[in-house]
């Protein structure tokens, strides 16, 4: 994984915000931290340590969100669109 150009980074950030907005509307009683955990943005790694996403590029975050949502058999318009069209995904890095 390399660094994204500014345009792609901004596009990914906007898609993440759309997903957050959908979850906020669907679950108005969730606190923000719960939403981040629910979407897999914050969470634990394979060794049960909290993941540090400070330097993570937003395309990686977006792929993680989509994988979490699809893995939990949830449906959000933005995620469904991104998965269907493999947006922000290159080659074999397809959203599962």
Secondary structure as the mmCIF struct_conf table of DSSP 4:
data_model
#
loop_
_struct_conf.conf_type_id
_struct_conf.id
_struct_conf.beg_label_comp_id
_struct_conf.beg_label_asym_id
_struct_conf.beg_label_seq_id
_struct_conf.end_label_comp_id
_struct_conf.end_label_asym_id
_struct_conf.end_label_seq_id
HELX_LH_PP_P HELX_LH_PP_P1 UNK A 3 UNK A 5
HELX_RH_AL_P HELX_RH_AL_P1 UNK A 6 UNK A 26
TURN_TY1_P TURN_TY1_P1 UNK A 28 UNK A 29
HELX_RH_AL_P HELX_RH_AL_P2 UNK A 32 UNK A 38
TURN_TY1_P TURN_TY1_P2 UNK A 39 UNK A 40
BEND BEND1 UNK A 41 UNK A 42
STRN STRN1 UNK A 44 UNK A 44
TURN_TY1_P TURN_TY1_P3 UNK A 46 UNK A 47
BEND BEND2 UNK A 48 UNK A 48
HELX_LH_PP_P HELX_LH_PP_P2 UNK A 49 UNK A 49
STRN STRN2 UNK A 50 UNK A 50
HELX_LH_PP_P HELX_LH_PP_P3 UNK A 51 UNK A 51
TURN_TY1_P TURN_TY1_P4 UNK A 54 UNK A 55
HELX_RH_AL_P HELX_RH_AL_P3 UNK A 58 UNK A 71
TURN_TY1_P TURN_TY1_P5 UNK A 72 UNK A 73
HELX_RH_AL_P HELX_RH_AL_P4 UNK A 77 UNK A 85
TURN_TY1_P TURN_TY1_P6 UNK A 86 UNK A 88
TURN_TY1_P TURN_TY1_P7 UNK A 91 UNK A 92
#
